[in-house]
Each structure stands twice: as structure tokens, then as C-alpha cells.
Amino acid sequence: MVTTFIVKAENEGTQATITETGYESEEQDRPTKEGYAMSLENLKAFIEGTKLPY
């Protein structure tokens, strides 16, 4: 597994890109994608000072 995090300033905010490679199938990758999506939603809510969704 190789995980890459790229964070860069964009306009008035920040763009975060997460790439993970090394899975043998998309089925193996699905839980990781869902986990990162939830984590990023929590991070966004935390930064905005709102209730964490997860």
C-alpha cells in the first residue's frame, strides 16, 4: 500500500487530495474510500466549528 496526501491552497480555501494504491480490486478499495470520505467530512465540520457528522 502507498498512500499520498497532497494539500494545497486554492482560492480562498484548501484542496486535499488523497490517493491510495496497492489494492488488488476495487472491492478491496471501497471501505478505505468510504473511511476517507467520512474523515474529511469530520475535518471540514471541525474547521467550520460545526457538529461532527461521524
MARBA-3410 file (N, C-alpha, C, O; in Angstrom, 1 decimal):
54
0.8,-1.2,0.0,0.0,0.0,0.0,0.9,1.2,0.0,1.9,1.3,0.7 ~ 0.5,2.2,-0.8,1.1,3.5,-0.8,0.0,4.6,-0.7,-0.9,4.6,-1.5 ~ 0.1,5.4,0.3,-0.9,6.5,0.5,-0.2,7.8,0.3,0.9,8.1,0.9 ~ -0.8,8.7,-0.5,-0.2,10.0,-0.8,-1.3,11.1,-0.4,-2.4,11.0,-0.8 ~ -0.8,12.0,0.4,-1.7,13.2,0.8,-1.1,14.4,0.2,0.1,14.7,0.4
-1.9,15.1,-0.6,-1.5,16.4,-1.2,-2.4,17.5,-0.7,-3.6,17.4,-0.9 ~ -1.9,18.5,0.0,-2.7,19.6,0.5,-2.2,20.9,-0.1,-1.0,21.1,0.1 ~ -3.0,21.7,-0.7,-2.5,22.9,-1.3,-3.6,24.0,-1.2,-4.8,23.7,-1.2 ~ -3.1,25.2,-1.1,-4.0,26.4,-1.0,-4.7,26.5,-2.4,-4.0,26.4,-3.4 ~ -5.9,26.8,-2.4,-6.7,27.1,-3.6,-7.7,28.1,-3.4,-8.6,28.0,-2.6
-7.6,29.2,-4.1,-8.5,30.4,-4.0,-8.6,30.8,-2.5,-7.6,31.2,-2.0 ~ -9.8,30.7,-1.9,-9.9,31.1,-0.5,-9.9,30.0,0.4,-10.2,30.1,1.6 ~ -9.5,28.8,-0.1,-9.6,27.6,0.8,-8.4,26.7,0.6,-7.3,27.1,0.2 ~ -8.6,25.4,0.8,-7.6,24.4,0.7,-8.1,23.2,0.0,-9.3,22.8,0.2 ~ -7.3,22.6,-0.9,-7.7,21.4,-1.6,-6.9,20.3,-1.0,-5.7,20.4,-0.9
-7.6,19.2,-0.7,-6.9,18.0,-0.2,-7.1,16.8,-1.1,-8.3,16.6,-1.5 ~ -6.1,16.2,-1.6,-6.2,15.0,-2.4,-5.5,13.8,-1.8,-4.4,13.9,-1.3 ~ -6.3,12.7,-1.6,-5.7,11.5,-1.0,-5.7,10.4,-2.1,-6.8,10.1,-2.7 ~ -4.6,9.8,-2.3,-4.5,8.7,-3.3,-3.9,7.5,-2.6,-2.9,7.6,-1.9 ~ -4.6,6.4,-2.7,-4.0,5.1,-2.1,-4.0,4.1,-3.2,-5.0,3.8,-3.9
-2.9,3.4,-3.4,-2.7,2.4,-4.4,-2.2,1.1,-3.7,-1.7,1.1,-2.6 ~ -2.4,0.0,-4.5,-1.9,-1.3,-4.0,-3.0,-2.3,-3.7,-2.7,-3.4,-3.3 ~ -4.2,-1.9,-4.0,-5.3,-2.8,-3.8,-5.4,-3.8,-5.0,-5.1,-3.4,-6.1 ~ -5.8,-5.0,-4.8,-5.9,-5.9,-5.9,-7.2,-5.8,-6.6,-7.3,-6.2,-7.8 ~ -8.2,-5.2,-6.0,-9.5,-5.0,-6.7,-10.2,-3.7,-6.1,-9.8,-3.2,-5.0
-11.1,-3.2,-6.9,-11.9,-2.1,-6.4,-12.7,-2.4,-5.2,-13.0,-1.6,-4.3 ~ -13.2,-3.7,-5.1,-13.9,-4.1,-3.9,-13.1,-4.0,-2.6,-13.7,-3.6,-1.6 ~ -11.8,-4.2,-2.7,-10.9,-4.1,-1.5,-10.8,-2.6,-1.2,-10.6,-2.2,0.0 ~ -10.8,-1.7,-2.2,-10.6,-0.3,-2.0,-11.8,0.4,-1.4,-11.6,1.5,-0.8 ~ -13.0,-0.1,-1.6,-14.2,0.6,-1.3,-14.3,1.0,0.2,-14.6,2.2,0.5
-14.0,0.2,1.2,-14.1,0.6,2.6,-13.1,1.8,2.9,-13.4,2.7,3.7 ~ -11.9,1.7,2.3,-11.0,2.8,2.5,-11.5,4.1,2.0,-11.4,5.2,2.6 ~ -12.0,4.1,0.8,-12.6,5.3,0.2,-13.7,5.9,1.1,-13.7,7.1,1.3 ~ -14.6,5.0,1.5,-15.7,5.5,2.4,-15.1,6.1,3.7,-15.6,7.1,4.2 ~ -14.1,5.4,4.3,-13.5,5.9,5.5,-12.8,7.3,5.3,-13.0,8.2,6.2
-12.1,7.5,4.2,-11.5,8.8,4.0,-12.6,9.8,3.8,-12.4,11.0,4.2 ~ -13.7,9.5,3.1,-14.7,10.5,2.8,-15.3,10.9,4.2,-15.6,12.1,4.4 ~ -15.6,10.0,5.1,-16.1,10.3,6.4,-15.1,11.2,7.2,-15.5,12.1,7.9 ~ -13.8,10.8,7.1,-12.8,11.6,7.9,-12.7,13.0,7.4,-12.6,13.9,8.2 ~ -12.8,13.2,6.1,-12.7,14.5,5.5,-13.9,15.3,5.9,-13.8,16.6,6.1
-15.1,14.7,5.9,-16.3,15.4,6.3,-16.2,15.9,7.8,-16.6,17.0,8.1 ~ -15.6,15.0,8.6,-15.4,15.4,10.0,-14.4,16.5,10.1,-14.6,17.5,10.9 ~ -13.3,16.5,9.4,-12.3,17.6,9.4,-12.9,18.9,8.9,-12.7,19.9,9.6 ~ -13.7,18.9,7.9,-14.4,20.1,7.4,-15.3,20.6,8.5,-15.3,21.8,8.8 ~ -16.1,19.8,9.1,-17.0,20.2,10.2,-16.2,20.8,11.4,-16.6,21.9,11.9
-15.1,20.2,11.7,-14.3,20.7,12.8,-13.7,22.1,12.5,-13.8,22.9,13.4 ~ -13.2,22.2,11.3,-12.7,23.5,10.9,-13.8,24.6,10.9,-13.5,25.7,11.3 ~ -15.0,24.2,10.5,-16.1,25.2,10.4,-16.7,25.4,11.8,-17.6,26.3,11.9 ~ -16.4,24.6,12.8,-16.9,24.7,14.1,-18.3,24.2,14.2,-19.1,24.6,15.1 ~ -18.7,23.2,13.4,-20.0,22.6,13.4,-19.9,21.2,14.0,-18.8,20.7,14.2
-21.1,20.6,14.2,-21.1,19.2,14.8,-20.5,18.2,13.8,-20.7,18.3,12.6 ~ -19.7,17.3,14.4,-19.1,16.3,13.5,-20.1,15.3,13.1,-20.9,14.8,13.9 ~ -20.2,15.0,11.8,-21.2,14.1,11.3,-20.9,12.6,11.6,-21.8,11.8,11.6 ~ -19.7,12.3,12.0,-19.3,10.9,12.3,-18.6,10.8,13.6,-18.2,9.7,14.0
END
